[in-house]
Amino acid sequence: MTQAPALIRKSNPLASRLLRAGLPMGPNLLLTVRGRTSGEPRTAPVAVVDVGGRRWVIGAYGDVQWTRNLRAAGEGDIESHGRIDHVVARELSQDEAVVFFRDVLRPYVAHLPLIGRLFGRVFFRLVGSEVLTDPESAAATRPVFELRSA
């Protein structure tokens, strides 16, 4: 079973509290999805890529708990600045994910303001440099979901 690094898992509760309090944290939002076995709502901070009115989330650490829950539920809620948006999620095929990493994510990170660009590059180097440099490898190991308002 894939899981995020310990530092990320331990910092998620703090990130969730800060996001819930309205602190802007770049593209990070709270995603709440029903657990696939418990049925209980599970909330995780995730980075939402928003380009041209379309939104995606990436399982940056692979197929982790929240990605499996989102796949099973097919829907969830994203929360930003106290506003909750119910979304329907569609997992991209591997071919669609290659196009996403190459044609959406790479230009998205390249056009972020300087601090965001630096953070994005450092983050993706830690997560796996292939996310920005090798779309085929990234798509093979990291699920991508498109989110649409329900």
Secondary structure by P-SEA (a helix, b strand, c coil): cccccaaaaaaaaaaaaaaaaccccccbbbbbbcccccccbbbbbbbbbccccbbbbbccccccaaaaaaaaacbbbbbcccbbbbbbbbbbcaaaaaaaacccaaaaaaaccaaaaaaaaaaaaaacccccccaaaaaacbbbbbbbcc
